[in-house]
Amino acid sequence: MYWNERAVSGATHALTDDDIAAGQSGVTVAWNYIAEAGDGVIPVSYTVTSKSADKPVRRSFDTQVQV
């Protein structure tokens, strides 16, 4: 997960069958990342990887979050 283009330490999540069925998942962003970026519109994105080393990493498009 990236908050304002900065990788958020510890903001990882392994998808479960329930996440996939629900069509959504979530992670928590520590307050220090939010405070450091300040108020305004903040770009947020994430990467998707596979347990298999031969699969590429994919990064999402930015979602603009109003803080």
BALOBA-1460 file (C-alpha; in Angstrom, 3 decimals):
// residues 67
<rec num="1" residu="m" x="0.000" y="0.000" z="0.000"/>
<rec num="2" residu="y" x="1.221" y="3.477" z="-0.854"/>
<rec num="3" residu="w" x="0.010" y="6.650" z="0.833"/>
<rec num="4" residu="n" x="1.152" y="9.787" z="-0.990"/>
<rec num="5" residu="e" x="3.621" y="7.618" z="-2.975"/>
<rec num="6" residu="r" x="5.233" y="6.325" z="0.252"/>
<rec num="7" residu="a" x="5.138" y="2.588" z="1.001"/>
<rec num="8" residu="v" x="3.148" y="1.992" z="4.199"/>
<rec num="9" residu="s" x="5.048" y="-0.392" z="6.476"/>
<rec num="10" residu="g" x="2.889" y="-3.268" z="7.714"/>
<rec num="11" residu="a" x="-0.073" y="-2.461" z="5.459"/>
<rec num="12" residu="t" x="-0.251" y="-5.878" z="3.848"/>
<rec num="13" residu="h" x="-3.102" y="-8.316" z="3.472"/>
<rec num="14" residu="a" x="-3.335" y="-11.802" z="2.007"/>
<rec num="15" residu="l" x="-6.638" y="-12.116" z="0.168"/>
<rec num="16" residu="t" x="-9.058" y="-14.728" z="1.430"/>
<rec num="17" residu="d" x="-11.952" y="-16.433" z="-0.317"/>
<rec num="18" residu="d" x="-14.280" y="-14.192" z="1.745"/>
<rec num="19" residu="d" x="-12.508" y="-11.048" z="0.457"/>
<rec num="20" residu="i" x="-12.875" y="-12.240" z="-3.109"/>
<rec num="21" residu="a" x="-16.563" y="-13.115" z="-2.616"/>
<rec num="22" residu="a" x="-17.201" y="-9.695" z="-1.029"/>
<rec num="23" residu="g" x="-15.303" y="-7.900" z="-3.789"/>
<rec num="24" residu="q" x="-13.328" y="-5.857" z="-1.279"/>
<rec num="25" residu="s" x="-10.618" y="-5.963" z="1.337"/>
<rec num="26" residu="g" x="-8.937" y="-3.453" z="3.597"/>
<rec num="27" residu="v" x="-5.793" y="-2.473" z="5.446"/>
<rec num="28" residu="t" x="-5.100" y="0.074" z="8.165"/>
<rec num="29" residu="v" x="-2.817" y="3.044" z="7.502"/>
<rec num="30" residu="a" x="-0.928" y="4.253" z="10.577"/>
<rec num="31" residu="w" x="-1.677" y="7.838" z="11.557"/>
<rec num="32" residu="n" x="1.934" y="8.972" z="11.106"/>
<rec num="33" residu="y" x="1.655" y="8.418" z="7.312"/>
<rec num="34" residu="i" x="-1.569" y="10.419" z="7.166"/>
<rec num="35" residu="a" x="-0.204" y="13.253" z="9.326"/>
<rec num="36" residu="e" x="3.046" y="13.423" z="7.359"/>
<rec num="37" residu="a" x="1.188" y="13.836" z="4.052"/>
<rec num="38" residu="g" x="-1.077" y="16.523" z="5.522"/>
<rec num="39" residu="d" x="-4.529" y="17.627" z="4.435"/>
<rec num="40" residu="g" x="-5.739" y="17.754" z="0.877"/>
<rec num="41" residu="v" x="-6.124" y="15.211" z="-1.899"/>
<rec num="42" residu="i" x="-3.709" y="12.325" z="-1.356"/>
<rec num="43" residu="p" x="-2.891" y="9.635" z="-3.940"/>
<rec num="44" residu="v" x="-3.358" y="6.108" z="-2.588"/>
<rec num="45" residu="s" x="-2.466" y="2.895" z="-4.415"/>
<rec num="46" residu="y" x="-1.541" y="-0.711" z="-3.783"/>
<rec num="47" residu="t" x="0.413" y="-3.550" z="-5.340"/>
<rec num="48" residu="v" x="-0.712" y="-7.091" z="-6.024"/>
<rec num="49" residu="t" x="1.783" y="-9.921" z="-5.969"/>
<rec num="50" residu="s" x="1.648" y="-13.683" z="-6.193"/>
<rec num="51" residu="k" x="3.215" y="-16.295" z="-3.971"/>
<rec num="52" residu="s" x="4.862" y="-17.551" z="-7.148"/>
<rec num="53" residu="a" x="8.164" y="-15.804" z="-7.839"/>
<rec num="54" residu="d" x="7.581" y="-15.911" z="-11.606"/>
<rec num="55" residu="k" x="4.487" y="-13.680" z="-11.402"/>
<rec num="56" residu="p" x="4.997" y="-9.933" z="-11.879"/>
<rec num="57" residu="v" x="4.029" y="-7.280" z="-9.361"/>
<rec num="58" residu="r" x="1.081" y="-5.153" z="-10.419"/>
<rec num="59" residu="r" x="0.423" y="-1.663" z="-9.091"/>
<rec num="60" residu="s" x="-3.048" y="-0.163" z="-9.030"/>
<rec num="61" residu="f" x="-3.992" y="3.190" z="-10.429"/>
<rec num="62" residu="d" x="-4.008" y="5.966" z="-7.830"/>
<rec num="63" residu="t" x="-7.221" y="6.657" z="-5.941"/>
<rec num="64" residu="q" x="-7.473" y="10.267" z="-4.805"/>
<rec num="65" residu="v" x="-8.424" y="10.448" z="-1.101"/>
<rec num="66" residu="q" x="-9.625" y="13.705" z="0.455"/>
<rec num="67" residu="v" x="-8.078" y="14.204" z="3.921"/>
